[in-house]
Protein backbone atom coordinates (compact mmCIF):
# COMPACT_ATOMS: atom_id res chain seq x y z
CA UNK A 1 0.00 0.00 0.00
CA UNK A 2 1.25 3.48 -0.88
CA UNK A 3 0.15 6.95 0.24
CA UNK A 4 -0.46 9.84 -2.14
CA UNK A 5 -0.42 12.47 0.64
CA UNK A 6 1.99 10.92 3.13
CA UNK A 7 2.79 14.22 5.00
CA UNK A 8 -0.74 14.02 6.44
CA UNK A 9 0.53 11.23 8.69
CA UNK A 10 2.16 13.89 10.87
CA UNK A 11 -1.35 14.45 12.21
CA UNK A 12 -1.00 11.10 13.98
CA UNK A 13 0.90 13.09 16.61
CA UNK A 14 -2.55 14.21 17.77
CA UNK A 15 -3.18 10.71 19.12
CA UNK A 16 -0.65 10.77 22.00
CA UNK A 17 -1.51 14.43 22.57
CA UNK A 18 -5.19 13.52 22.94
CA UNK A 19 -4.30 10.77 25.40
CA UNK A 20 -2.26 13.24 27.46
CA UNK A 21 -5.13 15.73 27.53
CA UNK A 22 -7.55 12.97 28.51
CA UNK A 23 -5.36 11.93 31.44
CA UNK A 24 -4.98 15.53 32.64
CA UNK A 25 -8.76 16.05 32.53
CA UNK A 26 -9.33 12.94 34.64
CA UNK A 27 -6.77 14.08 37.24
CA UNK A 28 -8.09 17.65 37.44
CA UNK A 29 -11.55 16.53 38.55
CA UNK A 30 -11.97 17.96 42.06
CA UNK A 31 -13.31 15.60 44.71
CA UNK A 32 -16.22 16.91 46.73
CA UNK A 33 -18.18 15.69 49.75
CA UNK A 34 -21.93 15.60 50.36
CA UNK A 35 -23.59 14.57 53.63
CA UNK A 36 -26.09 11.68 53.41
CA UNK A 37 -27.96 10.01 56.21
CA UNK A 38 -27.37 6.50 54.88
CA UNK A 39 -24.25 5.20 53.10
CA UNK A 40 -26.07 2.05 51.98
CA UNK A 41 -28.61 4.20 50.16
CA UNK A 42 -25.82 5.89 48.19
CA UNK A 43 -24.27 2.58 47.25
CA UNK A 44 -27.58 1.29 45.95
CA UNK A 45 -28.23 4.41 43.88
CA UNK A 46 -24.73 4.83 42.41
CA UNK A 47 -24.28 3.18 38.96
CA UNK A 48 -21.75 0.37 38.86
CA UNK A 49 -19.15 0.79 36.10
CA UNK A 50 -15.93 -1.01 35.42
CA UNK A 51 -12.75 0.83 34.43
CA UNK A 52 -12.65 -0.56 30.88
CA UNK A 53 -16.23 0.57 30.21
CA UNK A 54 -15.24 3.98 31.40
CA UNK A 55 -12.35 4.38 28.96
CA UNK A 56 -13.42 2.22 25.99
CA UNK A 57 -15.44 4.95 24.19
CA UNK A 58 -12.41 7.23 24.26
CA UNK A 59 -10.20 4.42 22.92
CA UNK A 60 -12.67 3.85 20.07
CA UNK A 61 -12.60 7.57 19.34
CA UNK A 62 -8.80 7.44 19.04
CA UNK A 63 -9.03 4.51 16.61
CA UNK A 64 -11.56 6.47 14.55
CA UNK A 65 -9.24 9.49 14.50
CA UNK A 66 -6.32 7.35 13.35
CA UNK A 67 -8.37 5.78 10.59
CA UNK A 68 -9.61 9.19 9.44
CA UNK A 69 -6.04 10.48 9.24
CA UNK A 70 -5.11 7.46 7.14
CA UNK A 71 -8.03 8.24 4.82
CA UNK A 72 -6.80 11.83 4.47
CA UNK A 73 -3.38 10.47 3.41
CA UNK A 74 -5.11 8.90 0.36
CA UNK A 75 -3.81 5.31 0.48
CA UNK A 76 -3.71 3.38 -2.79
CA UNK A 77 -3.39 -0.34 -3.36
CA UNK A 78 -2.96 -2.69 -6.31
CA UNK A 79 -6.11 -4.79 -6.61
CA UNK A 80 -7.10 -7.60 -8.96
CA UNK A 81 -10.44 -7.18 -10.69
CA UNK A 82 -12.40 -9.26 -13.21
CA UNK A 83 -11.79 -8.05 -16.77
CA UNK A 84 -14.83 -6.71 -18.57
CA UNK A 85 -13.51 -8.09 -21.84
CA UNK A 86 -10.76 -10.48 -22.88
CA UNK A 87 -8.70 -11.13 -25.98
CA UNK A 88 -7.31 -14.46 -27.16
CA UNK A 89 -4.92 -14.73 -30.09
CA UNK A 90 -4.52 -18.12 -31.72
CA UNK A 91 -1.07 -18.17 -33.35
CA UNK A 92 -0.91 -21.21 -35.62
CA UNK A 93 2.16 -22.62 -37.32
CA UNK A 94 1.42 -23.20 -41.01
CA UNK A 95 4.84 -24.37 -42.12
CA UNK A 96 5.03 -27.31 -44.57
CA UNK A 97 5.76 -29.76 -41.74
CA UNK A 98 2.15 -29.25 -40.62
CA UNK A 99 1.24 -31.37 -43.66
CA UNK A 100 2.63 -34.44 -41.91
CA UNK A 101 0.11 -37.29 -41.70
CA UNK A 102 1.35 -38.75 -38.42
CA UNK A 103 -1.87 -37.25 -37.02
CA UNK A 104 -4.88 -37.98 -39.21
CA UNK A 105 -5.68 -36.52 -41.66
CA UNK A 106 -2.68 -34.24 -41.13
CA UNK A 107 -1.43 -31.93 -38.44
CA UNK A 108 -2.88 -28.77 -39.93
CA UNK A 109 -6.40 -30.12 -40.40
CA UNK A 110 -6.37 -31.56 -36.89
CA UNK A 111 -5.22 -28.20 -35.51
CA UNK A 112 -7.99 -26.43 -37.42
CA UNK A 113 -10.63 -28.76 -36.00
CA UNK A 114 -9.37 -28.28 -32.44
CA UNK A 115 -9.20 -24.50 -32.87
CA UNK A 116 -12.78 -24.39 -34.12
CA UNK A 117 -14.01 -26.37 -31.11
CA UNK A 118 -12.01 -24.11 -28.84
CA UNK A 119 -13.64 -21.00 -30.33
CA UNK A 120 -17.11 -22.46 -29.89
CA UNK A 121 -16.45 -22.98 -26.19
CA UNK A 122 -15.54 -19.35 -25.43
CA UNK A 123 -17.83 -16.67 -24.04
CA UNK A 124 -19.65 -14.67 -26.68
CA UNK A 125 -17.99 -11.41 -25.54
CA UNK A 126 -14.44 -12.81 -25.75
CA UNK A 127 -12.54 -11.37 -28.68
CA UNK A 128 -10.52 -13.93 -30.61
CA UNK A 129 -7.94 -13.22 -33.29
CA UNK A 130 -6.04 -15.50 -35.66
CA UNK A 131 -2.34 -15.14 -36.48
CA UNK A 132 -0.64 -17.57 -38.86
CA UNK A 133 3.10 -17.88 -39.35
CA UNK A 134 5.48 -19.74 -41.61
CA UNK A 135 8.50 -17.85 -43.01
CA UNK A 136 6.74 -14.67 -41.81
CA UNK A 137 3.63 -13.92 -39.78
CA UNK A 138 0.35 -12.22 -40.69
CA UNK A 139 -2.84 -11.35 -38.85
CA UNK A 140 -5.31 -13.58 -40.64
CA UNK A 141 -8.19 -12.22 -38.57
CA UNK A 142 -8.04 -9.29 -36.14
CA UNK A 143 -9.71 -9.96 -32.77
CA UNK A 144 -13.47 -10.25 -33.17
CA UNK A 145 -16.53 -11.77 -31.55
CA UNK A 146 -17.91 -12.87 -34.93
CA UNK A 147 -17.64 -16.64 -34.66
CA UNK A 148 -18.69 -17.24 -38.26
CA UNK A 149 -15.90 -15.01 -39.52
CA UNK A 150 -13.38 -16.83 -37.34
CA UNK A 151 -14.57 -20.20 -38.66
CA UNK A 152 -14.17 -19.04 -42.25
CA UNK A 153 -10.68 -17.72 -41.50
CA UNK A 154 -9.47 -20.95 -39.94
CA UNK A 155 -11.02 -23.10 -42.66
CA UNK A 156 -9.02 -21.29 -45.33
CA UNK A 157 -5.59 -21.52 -43.72
CA UNK A 158 -2.98 -23.37 -45.80
CA UNK A 159 0.75 -23.92 -45.57
CA UNK A 160 3.98 -22.20 -46.64
CA UNK A 161 7.70 -22.75 -46.21
CA UNK A 162 9.96 -22.17 -43.19
CA UNK A 163 9.05 -21.43 -39.54
CA UNK A 164 9.21 -18.10 -37.69
CA UNK A 165 7.89 -18.72 -34.18
CA UNK A 166 9.23 -15.43 -32.84
CA UNK A 167 7.50 -13.49 -35.62
CA UNK A 168 4.25 -15.24 -34.70
CA UNK A 169 4.57 -13.93 -31.14
CA UNK A 170 5.35 -10.38 -32.28
CA UNK A 171 2.43 -10.31 -34.70
CA UNK A 172 0.14 -11.59 -31.93
CA UNK A 173 1.25 -8.71 -29.70
CA UNK A 174 0.55 -6.30 -32.54
CA UNK A 175 -2.96 -7.74 -32.93
CA UNK A 176 -3.61 -7.29 -29.19
CA UNK A 177 -2.26 -3.72 -29.26
CA UNK A 178 -4.85 -2.77 -31.88
CA UNK A 179 -7.62 -3.39 -29.34
CA UNK A 180 -5.92 -2.74 -26.00
CA UNK A 181 -4.35 0.67 -25.40
CA UNK A 182 -2.34 -0.69 -22.47
CA UNK A 183 -0.34 -2.92 -24.82
CA UNK A 184 2.31 -1.27 -27.02
CA UNK A 185 2.89 -2.85 -30.41
CA UNK A 186 6.44 -4.21 -30.82
CA UNK A 187 6.50 -2.60 -34.26
CA UNK A 188 5.65 0.91 -33.01
CA UNK A 189 9.07 1.76 -31.59
CA UNK A 190 7.38 3.56 -28.69
CA UNK A 191 9.16 3.36 -25.35
CA UNK A 192 7.09 2.18 -22.39
CA UNK A 193 7.41 1.01 -18.82
CA UNK A 194 7.42 -2.79 -18.59
CA UNK A 195 4.57 -4.40 -16.68
CA UNK A 196 5.54 -5.34 -13.09
CA UNK A 197 6.34 -9.02 -12.69
CA UNK A 198 3.25 -11.08 -11.95
CA UNK A 199 0.83 -8.58 -13.48
CA UNK A 200 -0.91 -9.33 -16.77
CA UNK A 201 -3.27 -7.71 -19.23
CA UNK A 202 -6.59 -9.48 -20.04
CA UNK A 203 -5.14 -11.09 -23.16
CA UNK A 204 -3.27 -14.31 -23.93
CA UNK A 205 -1.54 -15.85 -26.91
CA UNK A 206 -2.05 -19.54 -27.64
CA UNK A 207 0.81 -20.55 -29.93
CA UNK A 208 0.73 -23.91 -31.69
CA UNK A 209 3.75 -25.22 -33.58
CA UNK A 210 5.24 -28.54 -34.63
CA UNK A 211 8.83 -27.53 -35.26
CA UNK A 212 11.74 -25.19 -34.59
CA UNK A 213 12.47 -21.64 -35.65
CA UNK A 214 14.29 -21.39 -38.97
CA UNK A 215 13.97 -17.65 -39.62
CA UNK A 216 13.03 -14.34 -38.03
CA UNK A 217 13.54 -13.05 -34.50
CA UNK A 218 14.46 -15.63 -31.87
CA UNK A 219 11.42 -16.81 -29.90
CA UNK A 220 13.01 -15.89 -26.56
CA UNK A 221 13.50 -12.29 -27.68
CA UNK A 222 9.86 -12.15 -28.68
CA UNK A 223 8.87 -13.80 -25.40
CA UNK A 224 10.66 -11.06 -23.46
CA UNK A 225 8.65 -8.46 -25.37
CA UNK A 226 5.45 -10.32 -24.43
CA UNK A 227 6.53 -10.51 -20.77
CA UNK A 228 7.28 -6.77 -20.71
CA UNK A 229 3.73 -6.13 -21.94
CA UNK A 230 2.10 -8.50 -19.47
CA UNK A 231 0.89 -10.89 -22.18
CA UNK A 232 0.98 -14.57 -21.28
CA UNK A 233 1.94 -17.00 -24.03
CA UNK A 234 0.69 -20.58 -23.82
CA UNK A 235 2.70 -22.81 -26.14
CA UNK A 236 1.59 -26.11 -27.64
CA UNK A 237 3.98 -28.56 -29.26
CA UNK A 238 1.93 -30.58 -31.75
CA UNK A 239 3.05 -33.80 -33.43
CA UNK A 240 4.65 -37.15 -32.68
CA UNK A 241 8.28 -37.47 -31.69
CA UNK A 242 10.80 -38.52 -34.36
CA UNK A 243 8.07 -38.47 -36.99
CA UNK A 244 8.79 -40.02 -40.39
CA UNK A 245 5.21 -40.13 -41.71
CA UNK A 246 4.60 -38.90 -45.29
CA UNK A 247 3.28 -35.41 -45.95
CA UNK A 248 -0.02 -34.53 -47.55
CA UNK A 249 -1.02 -30.88 -47.62
CA UNK A 250 -4.40 -31.53 -49.23
CA UNK A 251 -5.96 -34.61 -47.59
CA UNK A 252 -9.44 -33.58 -48.69
CA UNK A 253 -9.35 -33.71 -52.49
CA UNK A 254 -12.87 -32.30 -52.74
CA UNK A 255 -12.05 -29.28 -50.54
CA UNK A 256 -12.61 -25.95 -52.26
CA UNK A 257 -11.91 -22.63 -50.53
CA UNK A 258 -14.47 -19.83 -51.05
CA UNK A 259 -11.61 -17.35 -51.46
CA UNK A 260 -7.83 -17.32 -51.70
CA UNK A 261 -6.35 -19.16 -48.73
CA UNK A 262 -3.67 -17.59 -46.55
CA UNK A 263 -0.10 -18.12 -47.74
CA UNK A 264 -1.46 -19.48 -51.03
CA UNK A 265 -1.42 -23.16 -50.10
CA UNK A 266 1.13 -25.55 -51.46
CA UNK A 267 1.64 -29.13 -52.42
CA UNK A 268 -0.39 -32.25 -52.25
CA UNK A 269 2.35 -34.54 -51.00
CA UNK A 270 5.94 -34.69 -49.90
CA UNK A 271 8.81 -36.71 -48.56
CA UNK A 272 9.16 -38.39 -45.25
CA UNK A 273 11.84 -36.67 -43.16
CA UNK A 274 12.47 -36.39 -39.45
CA UNK A 275 10.69 -33.49 -37.75
CA UNK A 276 10.91 -32.64 -34.06
CA UNK A 277 9.48 -30.05 -31.67
CA UNK A 278 11.75 -27.53 -29.97
CA UNK A 279 10.27 -28.23 -26.54
CA UNK A 280 13.07 -26.54 -24.62
CA UNK A 281 12.43 -23.20 -26.31
CA UNK A 282 8.65 -23.49 -26.10
CA UNK A 283 8.86 -24.23 -22.37
CA UNK A 284 11.11 -21.22 -21.83
CA UNK A 285 8.79 -18.96 -23.83
CA UNK A 286 5.79 -19.94 -21.72
CA UNK A 287 7.80 -19.77 -18.50
CA UNK A 288 9.07 -16.26 -19.24
CA UNK A 289 5.59 -14.92 -19.92
CA UNK A 290 3.63 -16.66 -17.16
CA UNK A 291 2.00 -19.20 -19.48
CA UNK A 292 2.34 -22.98 -19.73
CA UNK A 293 3.70 -25.46 -22.23
CA UNK A 294 1.70 -28.48 -23.44
CA UNK A 295 2.63 -31.38 -25.68
CA UNK A 296 -0.07 -32.94 -27.86
CA UNK A 297 0.72 -36.05 -29.88
CA UNK A 298 -2.79 -36.72 -31.18
CA UNK A 299 -5.93 -34.87 -32.15
CA UNK A 300 -7.57 -35.97 -28.89
CA UNK A 301 -4.67 -34.68 -26.79
CA UNK A 302 -4.71 -31.38 -28.66
CA UNK A 303 -8.41 -30.94 -27.94
CA UNK A 304 -7.77 -31.68 -24.27
CA UNK A 305 -5.03 -29.06 -24.21
CA UNK A 306 -7.34 -26.44 -25.68
CA UNK A 307 -10.03 -27.37 -23.16
CA UNK A 308 -7.59 -26.93 -20.26
CA UNK A 309 -6.44 -23.43 -21.19
CA UNK A 310 -7.33 -20.87 -18.45
CA UNK A 311 -9.43 -18.60 -20.65
CA UNK A 312 -12.48 -18.18 -18.41
CA UNK A 313 -10.92 -16.20 -15.55
CA UNK A 314 -9.27 -13.13 -17.05
CA UNK A 315 -8.34 -10.48 -14.51
CA UNK A 316 -6.68 -7.09 -14.57
CA UNK A 317 -4.66 -5.34 -11.90
CA UNK A 318 -5.39 -1.71 -11.12
CA UNK A 319 -4.01 0.83 -8.66
CA UNK A 320 -7.06 2.01 -6.73
CA UNK A 321 -7.44 4.59 -3.97
CA UNK A 322 -8.90 2.96 -0.84
CA UNK A 323 -9.47 6.06 1.30
CA UNK A 324 -13.17 5.28 1.47
CA UNK A 325 -12.49 2.09 3.48
CA UNK A 326 -10.54 3.98 6.15
CA UNK A 327 -13.21 6.70 6.25
CA UNK A 328 -15.90 4.06 6.70
CA UNK A 329 -13.95 2.46 9.56
CA UNK A 330 -13.59 5.87 11.21
CA UNK A 331 -17.32 6.53 10.96
CA UNK A 332 -18.11 3.08 12.37
CA UNK A 333 -15.92 3.55 15.43
CA UNK A 334 -17.26 7.06 16.07
CA UNK A 335 -20.85 5.80 16.05
CA UNK A 336 -19.88 2.85 18.25
CA UNK A 337 -18.16 5.16 20.76
CA UNK A 338 -21.22 7.41 20.95
CA UNK A 339 -23.64 4.51 21.38
CA UNK A 340 -21.56 2.91 24.14
CA UNK A 341 -21.20 6.25 25.93
CA UNK A 342 -24.97 6.69 25.95
CA UNK A 343 -25.58 3.13 27.15
CA UNK A 344 -22.89 3.04 29.85
CA UNK A 345 -23.16 6.67 30.98
CA UNK A 346 -26.87 7.52 30.81
CA UNK A 347 -26.51 10.27 33.45
CA UNK A 348 -23.87 12.21 31.57
C-alpha positions as CSV (number, residue, x, y, z in Angstrom):
1,X,0.0,0.0,0.0
2,X,1.2,3.5,-0.9
3,X,0.1,7.0,0.2
4,X,-0.5,9.8,-2.1
5,X,-0.4,12.5,0.6
6,X,2.0,10.9,3.1
7,X,2.8,14.2,5.0
8,X,-0.7,14.0,6.4
9,X,0.5,11.2,8.7
10,X,2.2,13.9,10.9
11,X,-1.4,14.4,12.2
12,X,-1.0,11.1,14.0
13,X,0.9,13.1,16.6
14,X,-2.6,14.2,17.8
15,X,-3.2,10.7,19.1
16,X,-0.6,10.8,22.0
17,X,-1.5,14.4,22.6
18,X,-5.2,13.5,22.9
19,X,-4.3,10.8,25.4
20,X,-2.3,13.2,27.5
21,X,-5.1,15.7,27.5
22,X,-7.5,13.0,28.5
23,X,-5.4,11.9,31.4
24,X,-5.0,15.5,32.6
25,X,-8.8,16.0,32.5
26,X,-9.3,12.9,34.6
27,X,-6.8,14.1,37.2
28,X,-8.1,17.6,37.4
29,X,-11.6,16.5,38.6
30,X,-12.0,18.0,42.1
31,X,-13.3,15.6,44.7
32,X,-16.2,16.9,46.7
33,X,-18.2,15.7,49.8
34,X,-21.9,15.6,50.4
35,X,-23.6,14.6,53.6
36,X,-26.1,11.7,53.4
37,X,-28.0,10.0,56.2
38,X,-27.4,6.5,54.9
39,X,-24.3,5.2,53.1
40,X,-26.1,2.0,52.0
41,X,-28.6,4.2,50.2
42,X,-25.8,5.9,48.2
43,X,-24.3,2.6,47.2
44,X,-27.6,1.3,45.9
45,X,-28.2,4.4,43.9
46,X,-24.7,4.8,42.4
47,X,-24.3,3.2,39.0
48,X,-21.8,0.4,38.9
49,X,-19.1,0.8,36.1
50,X,-15.9,-1.0,35.4
51,X,-12.8,0.8,34.4
52,X,-12.7,-0.6,30.9
53,X,-16.2,0.6,30.2
54,X,-15.2,4.0,31.4
55,X,-12.4,4.4,29.0
56,X,-13.4,2.2,26.0
57,X,-15.4,4.9,24.2
58,X,-12.4,7.2,24.3
59,X,-10.2,4.4,22.9
60,X,-12.7,3.9,20.1
61,X,-12.6,7.6,19.3
62,X,-8.8,7.4,19.0
63,X,-9.0,4.5,16.6
64,X,-11.6,6.5,14.6
65,X,-9.2,9.5,14.5
66,X,-6.3,7.4,13.4
67,X,-8.4,5.8,10.6
68,X,-9.6,9.2,9.4
69,X,-6.0,10.5,9.2
70,X,-5.1,7.5,7.1
71,X,-8.0,8.2,4.8
72,X,-6.8,11.8,4.5
73,X,-3.4,10.5,3.4
74,X,-5.1,8.9,0.4
75,X,-3.8,5.3,0.5
76,X,-3.7,3.4,-2.8
77,X,-3.4,-0.3,-3.4
78,X,-3.0,-2.7,-6.3
79,X,-6.1,-4.8,-6.6
80,X,-7.1,-7.6,-9.0
81,X,-10.4,-7.2,-10.7
82,X,-12.4,-9.3,-13.2
83,X,-11.8,-8.0,-16.8
84,X,-14.8,-6.7,-18.6
85,X,-13.5,-8.1,-21.8
86,X,-10.8,-10.5,-22.9
87,X,-8.7,-11.1,-26.0
88,X,-7.3,-14.5,-27.2
89,X,-4.9,-14.7,-30.1
90,X,-4.5,-18.1,-31.7
91,X,-1.1,-18.2,-33.3
92,X,-0.9,-21.2,-35.6
93,X,2.2,-22.6,-37.3
94,X,1.4,-23.2,-41.0
95,X,4.8,-24.4,-42.1
96,X,5.0,-27.3,-44.6
97,X,5.8,-29.8,-41.7
98,X,2.1,-29.3,-40.6
99,X,1.2,-31.4,-43.7
100,X,2.6,-34.4,-41.9
101,X,0.1,-37.3,-41.7
102,X,1.4,-38.7,-38.4
103,X,-1.9,-37.2,-37.0
104,X,-4.9,-38.0,-39.2
105,X,-5.7,-36.5,-41.7
106,X,-2.7,-34.2,-41.1
107,X,-1.4,-31.9,-38.4
108,X,-2.9,-28.8,-39.9
109,X,-6.4,-30.1,-40.4
110,X,-6.4,-31.6,-36.9
111,X,-5.2,-28.2,-35.5
112,X,-8.0,-26.4,-37.4
113,X,-10.6,-28.8,-36.0
114,X,-9.4,-28.3,-32.4
115,X,-9.2,-24.5,-32.9
116,X,-12.8,-24.4,-34.1
117,X,-14.0,-26.4,-31.1
118,X,-12.0,-24.1,-28.8
119,X,-13.6,-21.0,-30.3
120,X,-17.1,-22.5,-29.9
121,X,-16.4,-23.0,-26.2
122,X,-15.5,-19.3,-25.4
123,X,-17.8,-16.7,-24.0
124,X,-19.7,-14.7,-26.7
125,X,-18.0,-11.4,-25.5
126,X,-14.4,-12.8,-25.7
127,X,-12.5,-11.4,-28.7
128,X,-10.5,-13.9,-30.6
129,X,-7.9,-13.2,-33.3
130,X,-6.0,-15.5,-35.7
131,X,-2.3,-15.1,-36.5
132,X,-0.6,-17.6,-38.9
133,X,3.1,-17.9,-39.3
134,X,5.5,-19.7,-41.6
135,X,8.5,-17.8,-43.0
136,X,6.7,-14.7,-41.8
137,X,3.6,-13.9,-39.8
138,X,0.4,-12.2,-40.7
139,X,-2.8,-11.3,-38.8
140,X,-5.3,-13.6,-40.6
141,X,-8.2,-12.2,-38.6
142,X,-8.0,-9.3,-36.1
143,X,-9.7,-10.0,-32.8
144,X,-13.5,-10.2,-33.2
145,X,-16.5,-11.8,-31.5
146,X,-17.9,-12.9,-34.9
147,X,-17.6,-16.6,-34.7
148,X,-18.7,-17.2,-38.3
149,X,-15.9,-15.0,-39.5
150,X,-13.4,-16.8,-37.3
151,X,-14.6,-20.2,-38.7
152,X,-14.2,-19.0,-42.2
153,X,-10.7,-17.7,-41.5
154,X,-9.5,-20.9,-39.9
155,X,-11.0,-23.1,-42.7
156,X,-9.0,-21.3,-45.3
157,X,-5.6,-21.5,-43.7
158,X,-3.0,-23.4,-45.8
159,X,0.7,-23.9,-45.6
160,X,4.0,-22.2,-46.6
161,X,7.7,-22.7,-46.2
162,X,10.0,-22.2,-43.2
163,X,9.1,-21.4,-39.5
164,X,9.2,-18.1,-37.7
165,X,7.9,-18.7,-34.2
166,X,9.2,-15.4,-32.8
167,X,7.5,-13.5,-35.6
168,X,4.3,-15.2,-34.7
169,X,4.6,-13.9,-31.1
170,X,5.3,-10.4,-32.3
171,X,2.4,-10.3,-34.7
172,X,0.1,-11.6,-31.9
173,X,1.2,-8.7,-29.7
174,X,0.6,-6.3,-32.5
175,X,-3.0,-7.7,-32.9
176,X,-3.6,-7.3,-29.2
177,X,-2.3,-3.7,-29.3
178,X,-4.8,-2.8,-31.9
179,X,-7.6,-3.4,-29.3
180,X,-5.9,-2.7,-26.0
181,X,-4.4,0.7,-25.4
182,X,-2.3,-0.7,-22.5
183,X,-0.3,-2.9,-24.8
184,X,2.3,-1.3,-27.0
185,X,2.9,-2.9,-30.4
186,X,6.4,-4.2,-30.8
187,X,6.5,-2.6,-34.3
188,X,5.6,0.9,-33.0
189,X,9.1,1.8,-31.6
190,X,7.4,3.6,-28.7
191,X,9.2,3.4,-25.3
192,X,7.1,2.2,-22.4
193,X,7.4,1.0,-18.8
194,X,7.4,-2.8,-18.6
195,X,4.6,-4.4,-16.7
196,X,5.5,-5.3,-13.1
197,X,6.3,-9.0,-12.7
198,X,3.3,-11.1,-12.0
199,X,0.8,-8.6,-13.5
200,X,-0.9,-9.3,-16.8
201,X,-3.3,-7.7,-19.2
202,X,-6.6,-9.5,-20.0
203,X,-5.1,-11.1,-23.2
204,X,-3.3,-14.3,-23.9
205,X,-1.5,-15.8,-26.9
206,X,-2.0,-19.5,-27.6
207,X,0.8,-20.5,-29.9
208,X,0.7,-23.9,-31.7
209,X,3.7,-25.2,-33.6
210,X,5.2,-28.5,-34.6
211,X,8.8,-27.5,-35.3
212,X,11.7,-25.2,-34.6
213,X,12.5,-21.6,-35.7
214,X,14.3,-21.4,-39.0
215,X,14.0,-17.7,-39.6
216,X,13.0,-14.3,-38.0
217,X,13.5,-13.1,-34.5
218,X,14.5,-15.6,-31.9
219,X,11.4,-16.8,-29.9
220,X,13.0,-15.9,-26.6
221,X,13.5,-12.3,-27.7
222,X,9.9,-12.2,-28.7
223,X,8.9,-13.8,-25.4
224,X,10.7,-11.1,-23.5
225,X,8.6,-8.5,-25.4
226,X,5.5,-10.3,-24.4
227,X,6.5,-10.5,-20.8
228,X,7.3,-6.8,-20.7
229,X,3.7,-6.1,-21.9
230,X,2.1,-8.5,-19.5
231,X,0.9,-10.9,-22.2
232,X,1.0,-14.6,-21.3
233,X,1.9,-17.0,-24.0
234,X,0.7,-20.6,-23.8
235,X,2.7,-22.8,-26.1
236,X,1.6,-26.1,-27.6
237,X,4.0,-28.6,-29.3
238,X,1.9,-30.6,-31.8
239,X,3.1,-33.8,-33.4
240,X,4.6,-37.1,-32.7
241,X,8.3,-37.5,-31.7
242,X,10.8,-38.5,-34.4
243,X,8.1,-38.5,-37.0
244,X,8.8,-40.0,-40.4
245,X,5.2,-40.1,-41.7
246,X,4.6,-38.9,-45.3
247,X,3.3,-35.4,-45.9
248,X,0.0,-34.5,-47.6
249,X,-1.0,-30.9,-47.6
250,X,-4.4,-31.5,-49.2
251,X,-6.0,-34.6,-47.6
252,X,-9.4,-33.6,-48.7
253,X,-9.4,-33.7,-52.5
254,X,-12.9,-32.3,-52.7
255,X,-12.0,-29.3,-50.5
256,X,-12.6,-25.9,-52.3
257,X,-11.9,-22.6,-50.5
258,X,-14.5,-19.8,-51.0
259,X,-11.6,-17.3,-51.5
260,X,-7.8,-17.3,-51.7
261,X,-6.3,-19.2,-48.7
262,X,-3.7,-17.6,-46.6
263,X,-0.1,-18.1,-47.7
264,X,-1.5,-19.5,-51.0
265,X,-1.4,-23.2,-50.1
266,X,1.1,-25.6,-51.5
267,X,1.6,-29.1,-52.4
268,X,-0.4,-32.3,-52.3
269,X,2.3,-34.5,-51.0
270,X,5.9,-34.7,-49.9
271,X,8.8,-36.7,-48.6
272,X,9.2,-38.4,-45.3
273,X,11.8,-36.7,-43.2
274,X,12.5,-36.4,-39.4
275,X,10.7,-33.5,-37.8
276,X,10.9,-32.6,-34.1
277,X,9.5,-30.1,-31.7
278,X,11.8,-27.5,-30.0
279,X,10.3,-28.2,-26.5
280,X,13.1,-26.5,-24.6
281,X,12.4,-23.2,-26.3
282,X,8.7,-23.5,-26.1
283,X,8.9,-24.2,-22.4
284,X,11.1,-21.2,-21.8
285,X,8.8,-19.0,-23.8
286,X,5.8,-19.9,-21.7
287,X,7.8,-19.8,-18.5
288,X,9.1,-16.3,-19.2
289,X,5.6,-14.9,-19.9
290,X,3.6,-16.7,-17.2
291,X,2.0,-19.2,-19.5
292,X,2.3,-23.0,-19.7
293,X,3.7,-25.5,-22.2
294,X,1.7,-28.5,-23.4
295,X,2.6,-31.4,-25.7
296,X,-0.1,-32.9,-27.9
297,X,0.7,-36.1,-29.9
298,X,-2.8,-36.7,-31.2
299,X,-5.9,-34.9,-32.1
300,X,-7.6,-36.0,-28.9
301,X,-4.7,-34.7,-26.8
302,X,-4.7,-31.4,-28.7
303,X,-8.4,-30.9,-27.9
304,X,-7.8,-31.7,-24.3
305,X,-5.0,-29.1,-24.2
306,X,-7.3,-26.4,-25.7
307,X,-10.0,-27.4,-23.2
308,X,-7.6,-26.9,-20.3
309,X,-6.4,-23.4,-21.2
310,X,-7.3,-20.9,-18.5
311,X,-9.4,-18.6,-20.6
312,X,-12.5,-18.2,-18.4
313,X,-10.9,-16.2,-15.5
314,X,-9.3,-13.1,-17.1
315,X,-8.3,-10.5,-14.5
316,X,-6.7,-7.1,-14.6
317,X,-4.7,-5.3,-11.9
318,X,-5.4,-1.7,-11.1
319,X,-4.0,0.8,-8.7
320,X,-7.1,2.0,-6.7
321,X,-7.4,4.6,-4.0
322,X,-8.9,3.0,-0.8
323,X,-9.5,6.1,1.3
324,X,-13.2,5.3,1.5
325,X,-12.5,2.1,3.5
326,X,-10.5,4.0,6.2
327,X,-13.2,6.7,6.2
328,X,-15.9,4.1,6.7
329,X,-13.9,2.5,9.6
330,X,-13.6,5.9,11.2
331,X,-17.3,6.5,11.0
332,X,-18.1,3.1,12.4
333,X,-15.9,3.6,15.4
334,X,-17.3,7.1,16.1
335,X,-20.8,5.8,16.0
336,X,-19.9,2.9,18.2
337,X,-18.2,5.2,20.8
338,X,-21.2,7.4,20.9
339,X,-23.6,4.5,21.4
340,X,-21.6,2.9,24.1
341,X,-21.2,6.2,25.9
342,X,-25.0,6.7,25.9
343,X,-25.6,3.1,27.2
344,X,-22.9,3.0,29.9
345,X,-23.2,6.7,31.0
346,X,-26.9,7.5,30.8
347,X,-26.5,10.3,33.4
348,X,-23.9,12.2,31.6
